[in-house]
Amino acid sequence: MNVTKNVSRDGIYFLSKIPSYYEGMRLFLTVPYHAPSEPMDQEYLGQVARVDRLEGGQSGIAVQLLTSLGKQAAMMGGMRTMK
């Protein structure tokens, strides 16, 4: 389970026990995330900027938000090319 620690307009920092995150990795994120999905949920393409190895097998993952997929789809005439 991932735990969000900080969110800004340009990025997100979360904790995870998943060891496979690495700097430069591209991710698809939903911010904020609700299950089931809500209208305010927004999808983003992000890139891991930093991985902090923490105690207890956790990592702190800093992700730079590169683009909103909703905005990208609007720029492409409503066609979604990434998922």
N, C-alpha and C positions, 0 to 999 in steps of 0.2 A: 504494500500500500504506500502510495506517495502522499506526503504532507506538504502543502504549500506554506512557505514561511514568509514570502515577500512577493508583491506584484507591483509593477510600475507600468507606465505607458509603453516602455521599450523592452521590458523583460520580466522574467519570473524566476524565482529561486525556490526550489523544493528539495525535500529530503526523500531519499529512496534507499531501499536495501538491494535494489537490482544493480549488480556490479558491471553491467555492460555499457553504461554511458561513457562516452569519451569526448574530448574536446574536438570540435568541428563537426560532430554528428548532427544531422538534420532530423528534426522532429515535427510531427503534426501535433498541435495542442489545441484544446478547447478551454477558453477562459471567459467567464467562469464556467465550471463544469457542473452540470446537474444530471441526475439520472432519475427519471427520464429527461430528455433534452428540453430546454426551455428557450423561448424566443431570444432572450438576452445572451445566450451562449454564442460565442464567436470563435471560429476556427482560424488558426494561425500556422504559418510555417515558421519554425524557429531553428536556431543553431546553438548547440552547447558551446558556451564561452569559457566555462570553468567547471572543473570537478574537484570538490573538496572532500578528501577521504576523512571521515569522522570516526569517532569511537563507536563500538557496538555494531560494526559492519555496515553502517550507514554512509551514504555519500550526500553531500550538498551539491545540487546541480543548478548552475546559473545558465539560463537560456536567454539569448537575445531574440526578440520577436522580429522576424524579417519582413513579413507581410501578412496582412489579413486575407484569408482565402476568399472571404465574401467580397472584399474590394477588388481582388484580382478577377473574380468571376464577373463582377459588374463591368470591369474594364474590357473584358473579352466578350461582351454582349450577353452576359448571363450564363455562358458556358463554363462548367466546372471541369478543369483538367486534372486536378490533384485530389486525391482522397486516400 
